Amino acid sequence: MNPQVQAAHSRNYYQDIQSYKAIDDHTLQIRWKTKTYQSVAFTLEMYPTPRWLYAFDEDGVEFPKATSGLKFNEHWYNNRAIGCGPYEFLRWDQGKIIQLRRFEDFNGELPPIKEINYHLIRDKNQQLLNFNSKTLDIHGLPVSQYREHIVDAVPGSPYKNGTYNVHTVTRMVYRYIGWNMDDYRFSDKRVRRAMTHAFDRPFVIKNILNGLGTLTTGNFYRHSRAYDESIQEYKFDLSRAAELLEQAGWSDTDGDGIRDKIIDGEKKDFEFPMIIYGYRPEVRSWSTLFKENLYKIGVKCSLVPVEWSVMLKRMEDREFVAFTGGWGLDFDGDPYQIFHSSQADLPKSSNRVGFRNKEADEIIETLRNTFDADERVKLQHQFHKIMHEEQPYTFLYSEKVVVATQPRLKNVSFQVIRPHIQTLNWYVE
């Protein structure tokens, strides 16, 4: 609620809070000005932050109220952790390990495992070596390791003969390419649709992801009622993509193989940079394939691989023409944060692509005040159709992940909702 705090992506969810009060050591009371569909969910998703810690500097001097929000952004305790869960923060050696210890005074049932160590290993091959040497009890296999150790592995492989337990988990996320709709190249929905026709999603899912994905056409979770199954995806079709570009005024007038168009009296070639995840080999692979297909229809795309921190800053500062992205989801999916017009011009907001649509805004606002489940589904399907028509994103796929666990871990299961890896009921034999 403090405008100085960097929370543009979530502030809209809490704008209707009227008051908050700590009733006792274990009870927080939140009152809302109006009744909305999200009120209960976003109350329960709050993480109470203690004033006795976050309102003071390291020497115990209280921050001035006029600048307390700025201090919260870079608080001296932010590289530690405090909470009220079943585990307490023990230590964090940056780049090496995070340790949690069971909190014996937890206000609830205690989990079986007394201590959890998160080994911070950036290199996936090193992670795999540590897992095979039993230093790690759980390891998520990236696409390349999944192909090598499971898809193409010999029958005696420990990942196939039962030595390790292997779990395939459908994540509540979708991957996409975001188009800067304020940029002259992607302000026309016909151009954005052409981009989607030029992306071979079935090939990518089958051959690059090794089947670890499901094609998606919209912003709602692929396996929820909010997702409209009747919507037919834009097929991979370079001829149709070229036709749409022609309709939007992009033609190769000088015969150099690259389409061009007169913009504000000046001839512009259709070329653009696309920021991609630099650390994900599968993204590099399908981005390269996409780039090659675009070149076949007279569009020049240059790939810009960056680390996540750099990508996040460029997205927040709107310093992009196109980027590869992903969003985590829930079953119901409130589109306000990402697609409401009011968020398009806010600094560091989630509506990074500048999507503005009056009809979509009306649906989003109506959804927040609609409680009937069937009516909500109708509205969500209407919104899905608008997304499909406008293509602010090229929606790519909902992904699956493969997780291997050591046999000593028992009662291992994964949640359908995020976070999928929920270890509270696991135990070590």
Secondary structure, DSSP 8 states (H G I E B T S, - for coil): --TTSS-TTTGGGGTTEEEEEEEETTEEEEEESS--TTHHHHHHT-----HHHHTB-TTS-B--GGGHHHHHHT-TTTTS---SSSEEEEEEETTTEEEEEE-TT-SS---S-SEEEEE----HHHHHHHHHTTS-SEEEE-HHHHIIIIIS--TT-TTTSSSSEEEEEE-SEEEEEEE-TTSTTSSSHHHHHHHHHTS-HHHIIIIISTT-EEE--SSS-TTSTTS-TT-------HHHHHHHHHHTT-B-SSSSSS-EEEETTEEEE-EEEEEEETT-HHHHHHHHHHHHHHHHTT-EEEEEEE-HHHHHHHHHTT--SEEEEEEE--SS---HHHH-GGGTTSTT-S-TT----HHHHHHHHHHHT---HHHHHHHHHHHHHHHHHH-SEEEEEEEEEEEEE-TTEES--B-SSSS-B-GGG-EE-
